[in-house]
Amino acid sequence: MFGLSEQNVPGRRCVWVNGPVIVGAGPSGLAVSACLREQGIPFIVIERAHCIASLWQKCTYDRLKLHLPKKFCQLPKLPFPAEYPEYPDKKQFITYLENYASKFDITPQFNESVQSAKYDDTYSIWRVKTVSTTGSTRVETEYICQMLVVATGENAEGVVPEIEGLKDFSGEVIHVKDYKSGEKYNGKKVLVVGCGNSGMEVSLDLANHNAKPSMVVRSSVHILPREIFGKSTFDLAMMLMKWIPLWLVDNILLVLSWFILGATQKYGIKRPSLGPLQLKTYHGKTPVLDIGALEKIRSGDIKVVSGIKRFNKTSVELVNGDILEIDTVVLATGYCSNVPYWLQESELFGKNGFPKKEVSKGWKGNSGLYAAGFTKRGLAGFTKRGLAGVSDDAMKIATDIGNVWKKDLNQKKRRVSSHRRCISTF
């Protein structure tokens, strides 16, 4: 394999990678790989699932579409097909990623899970230990490399909160990553815990399939229309931010949202005191882009309820004293990074698994460590929302690796040339 050398013993391998190891074969890992391939730099991609973009393929609901226009979501060096709609659906996006991997000849090591990654100061190398299982065969591998790209993303694991009585509830309890369609919930009373983009969209899907969803809105949230006067809200915000301050852009967006959506407070959805862009910038909380859920809330097809006090066997008690009889619980309670579980490093990444805010280059650490696709950080979290941030990180990382690669290559050439001159003097 290009760029690799191996030493094997039964059930265990040691592999030298003559280039970076990329952990994760989602959009971030694919984007970095493509940019490296264009420069002729060898690499290896390690993916714990059996396919690329496993979050999209295995952990998303059927009705999912990109919330941003496709021009903000394409990866480097390959635009979306012209015939794709402005907001591609799940199937179209997966097809795009599969074609992307094929075009750039990206073949990840599938079904291989990283157990640990640690920098060896003595030898100035990264040691990445993995486990892969095929049938009854278990293989442990240690990859040795000088550069490591963390591309596992912000949403690697679903967050399941501790809620009193939840384990005693007799009905179905699933995380939103396991929800596919509201079809099987026809006529069922479903409690959706969470009011972010996933919670809103799942509630809308349930209502469209004649279920009876109740959505828990525990805290304040900004709801913005996906489009304002036919233009993407995100696109409009980016344009305004070039000319006027952030707080003023927030005020404009809120006035326009009130004009289009009305006052959300009267439906039990309070807006935060900070504007949507400031909230995203300083606290990483993404505004909800409405694609029809608010209309269902107005009509009563989606019921907004207050926070949860405790679950009982067949019901839930809310903090306001109301008791709801329910059949199913969908936890739209978000995702988290899994980086702290395997990466033994504390300078670039914090305990929450995200690059630290105080790091000036959130995509680059020390000792050849890189972070791709962690776009929640600071103002970049909004200006690089979605896959636009993934592409930006990938190009910066590949350029930096390319510079290091060329420098090392030139040094090797100089050493060889010097050695030859030394031989010729005899």
Secondary structure, DSSP 4 states (H G I P E B T S, - for coil): -TTEEEEEETTEEEEEESS-EEE--SHHHHHHHHHHHHHT---EEE-SSSSSSHHHHHSS-TT-B-SS-GGGTPPTT-PPPTTS-SS-BHHHHHHHHHHHHHHTT---B-SEEEEEEEEETTTTEEEEEEEEEETTEEEEEEEEES-EEE---S-SEE-----TTGGG--SEEEEGGG---SGGGTT-EEEEE--SHHHHHHHHHHHHTT-EEEEE--S---EEESEETTEEHHHHHHHHHTTS-HHHHHHHHHHHHHHHH--GGGGT-PPPSS-HHHHHHHH-PPPEEESSHHHHHHHTSSEEE--EEEE-SSEEEETTS-EEE-SEEEE---EE--HHHHEE--SSB-TTSSB-TT-SSTTB-STTEEE-S---STTHHHHTTTHHHHHHHHHHHHHHHHHHHHHHHHHHHHHHHHHHHHHHT-
